[in-house]
Amino acid sequence: MVADTTILFTQLHQILPPVLSVLLHSSLPPMHSDHLRKSAASALARILTQHSVTYPSLAPRIMKTLLLALLAPERGPGTRLGALRGLIGVGKEAVRKGILDAGGAKALGAEPGVRGAVIEALEVLHPPSERPVPLDLADPDDARIAERLREILGDFFAERLMGDTAWAQGVLAES
């Protein structure tokens, strides 16, 4: 068993750097960058699914690396997009920590190349409604929800979620 674990650790330490490099490289070829990052996030998700039980500190370590890349203001949009794709690959808890708890959505609101991925991440937390009903800002409860959305997600993403009360409430329930 110890030999098997040692071999696994060696293999993981060989495969994770290239996967993370594809996710976090700031300037992948524009024509292929989205596909490459989604594929790397998928590979990361599979690695974590298969090996997290044997290597319990793996997911938290990966999540920390991705959060640092996501939240570092000096990082370019490509790196931040890759970090976000990686968090989506890690799972709901990683998305919650990066987008809600650490303020990732608020920090990324102004970056056009990353907005779609933030919406995808919010959909991981809670799916949008099939028949959205917008918040009624005249209603004090809905006004509080809108204020909390702005606080946590920033104006850009708060405006998107305000068009769907159930989605907004579901995302806020995760925070």
C-alpha positions as CSV (number, residue, x, y, z in Angstrom):
1,M,0.0,0.0,0.0
2,V,2.8,2.5,0.8
3,A,4.5,1.8,-2.5
4,D,1.2,2.3,-4.4
5,T,0.7,5.6,-2.6
6,T,4.2,6.8,-3.4
7,I,3.7,5.9,-7.0
8,L,0.4,7.8,-7.0
9,F,2.0,10.9,-5.5
10,T,4.8,10.8,-8.1
11,Q,2.3,10.5,-10.9
12,L,0.1,13.3,-9.6
13,H,3.1,15.6,-9.2
14,Q,4.0,14.9,-12.8
15,I,0.6,15.4,-14.3
16,L,-0.7,18.4,-12.2
17,P,1.8,21.0,-13.3
18,P,0.9,20.7,-17.0
19,V,-2.8,20.7,-16.2
20,L,-2.4,23.8,-14.1
21,S,-0.2,25.5,-16.6
22,V,-2.9,25.1,-19.3
23,L,-5.5,26.6,-16.9
24,L,-3.4,29.5,-15.6
25,H,-1.3,30.5,-18.7
26,S,-2.2,34.0,-19.4
27,S,-1.9,33.9,-23.2
28,L,-3.0,30.7,-24.8
29,P,-3.8,30.9,-28.6
30,P,-7.1,32.8,-28.7
31,M,-8.7,30.4,-31.1
32,H,-8.2,27.5,-28.8
33,S,-7.9,29.0,-25.3
34,D,-11.5,28.3,-24.2
35,H,-11.4,24.7,-25.3
36,L,-8.0,24.1,-23.8
37,R,-9.0,25.6,-20.4
38,K,-12.3,23.6,-20.3
39,S,-10.4,20.4,-21.2
40,A,-7.8,21.1,-18.4
41,A,-10.6,21.8,-15.9
42,S,-12.3,18.6,-16.9
43,A,-9.0,16.7,-16.5
44,L,-8.5,18.3,-13.1
45,A,-12.0,17.3,-12.0
46,R,-11.3,13.8,-13.0
47,I,-8.0,13.7,-11.2
48,L,-9.6,15.0,-8.0
49,T,-12.6,12.6,-8.3
50,Q,-10.2,9.6,-8.7
51,H,-7.6,10.5,-6.2
52,S,-9.0,12.8,-3.4
53,V,-9.8,9.9,-1.1
54,T,-6.2,8.6,-1.3
55,Y,-4.7,12.1,-1.3
56,P,-7.1,14.2,0.9
57,S,-5.0,17.4,0.9
58,L,-5.0,17.5,-2.9
59,A,-8.3,19.4,-3.5
60,P,-7.6,22.1,-0.8
61,R,-4.1,22.6,-2.2
62,I,-5.4,22.9,-5.8
63,M,-8.2,25.2,-4.6
64,K,-5.7,27.5,-2.8
65,T,-3.6,27.8,-6.0
66,L,-6.6,28.6,-8.1
67,L,-7.9,31.1,-5.6
68,L,-4.6,32.9,-5.5
69,A,-4.6,33.1,-9.3
70,L,-8.2,34.3,-9.4
71,L,-7.9,37.0,-6.9
72,A,-4.5,38.4,-7.7
73,P,-5.2,41.8,-9.3
74,E,-1.9,41.7,-11.3
75,R,-3.1,38.6,-13.2
76,G,-4.4,38.9,-16.7
77,P,-7.9,37.9,-17.7
78,G,-6.6,34.7,-19.3
79,T,-5.1,33.5,-16.0
80,R,-8.2,34.6,-14.0
81,L,-10.5,32.8,-16.5
82,G,-8.4,29.6,-16.2
83,A,-8.5,29.9,-12.4
84,L,-12.3,30.2,-12.5
85,R,-12.6,27.2,-14.9
86,G,-10.4,25.2,-12.5
87,L,-12.6,26.1,-9.6
88,I,-15.7,25.0,-11.5
89,G,-13.8,21.7,-12.2
90,V,-13.0,21.3,-8.5
91,G,-16.6,21.7,-7.6
92,K,-19.4,23.7,-5.9
93,E,-17.5,24.3,-2.7
94,A,-14.5,25.7,-4.6
95,V,-16.8,28.0,-6.6
96,R,-18.6,29.2,-3.5
97,K,-15.3,30.0,-1.8
98,G,-13.9,31.8,-4.9
99,I,-16.9,33.6,-6.2
100,L,-18.9,34.4,-3.1
101,D,-16.6,34.2,0.0
102,A,-13.4,35.6,-1.4
103,G,-15.2,38.2,-3.6
104,G,-14.2,36.8,-6.9
105,A,-17.4,37.8,-8.7
106,K,-17.1,41.4,-7.5
107,A,-13.4,41.5,-8.6
108,L,-14.1,40.1,-12.0
109,G,-17.2,42.1,-12.8
110,A,-15.3,44.5,-15.0
111,E,-13.4,41.9,-17.1
112,P,-15.3,41.2,-20.3
113,G,-13.5,38.0,-21.1
114,V,-14.4,36.4,-17.8
115,R,-18.0,37.4,-17.3
116,G,-19.5,34.3,-19.1
117,A,-17.5,32.0,-16.9
118,V,-18.6,33.8,-13.8
119,I,-22.2,33.2,-14.9
120,E,-21.4,29.5,-15.4
121,A,-19.9,29.4,-11.9
122,L,-23.0,31.0,-10.5
123,E,-25.1,28.3,-12.3
124,V,-22.9,25.7,-10.5
125,L,-24.0,27.1,-7.2
126,H,-27.7,27.2,-8.2
127,P,-29.3,26.9,-11.6
128,P,-31.4,29.7,-13.0
129,S,-35.1,29.4,-13.2
130,E,-36.9,28.1,-16.3
131,R,-39.4,30.9,-15.8
132,P,-37.6,33.7,-14.1
133,V,-39.5,36.3,-12.0
134,P,-37.5,39.5,-11.4
135,L,-37.0,41.0,-8.0
136,D,-39.6,43.6,-7.0
137,L,-37.4,46.4,-5.6
138,A,-40.5,48.0,-4.1
139,D,-40.9,45.0,-1.8
140,P,-38.6,45.4,1.2
141,D,-37.6,41.7,1.2
142,D,-36.6,41.8,-2.5
143,A,-34.8,45.1,-1.9
144,R,-32.7,43.4,0.8
145,I,-31.9,40.6,-1.5
146,A,-30.8,43.1,-4.2
147,E,-28.6,44.9,-1.7
148,R,-27.0,41.6,-0.6
149,L,-26.4,40.6,-4.2
150,R,-24.6,43.9,-4.8
151,E,-22.6,43.5,-1.6
152,I,-21.4,39.9,-2.5
153,L,-21.3,39.9,-6.3
154,G,-20.9,43.6,-7.2
155,D,-23.2,45.6,-9.4
156,F,-22.6,43.8,-12.7
157,F,-23.6,40.3,-11.6
158,A,-26.2,41.5,-9.1
159,E,-28.0,43.1,-12.0
160,R,-28.0,39.8,-13.9
161,L,-29.3,37.8,-10.9
162,M,-32.0,40.4,-10.0
163,G,-33.9,39.3,-13.1
164,D,-34.5,35.9,-11.5
165,T,-35.6,35.9,-7.8
166,A,-35.3,32.1,-7.3
167,W,-31.7,32.1,-8.8
168,A,-30.7,35.1,-6.7
169,Q,-32.1,33.5,-3.5
170,G,-30.4,30.1,-4.4
171,V,-27.0,31.7,-4.9
172,L,-27.3,33.8,-1.7
173,A,-28.2,30.7,0.2
174,E,-24.8,29.3,-0.7
175,S,-23.0,32.3,0.9
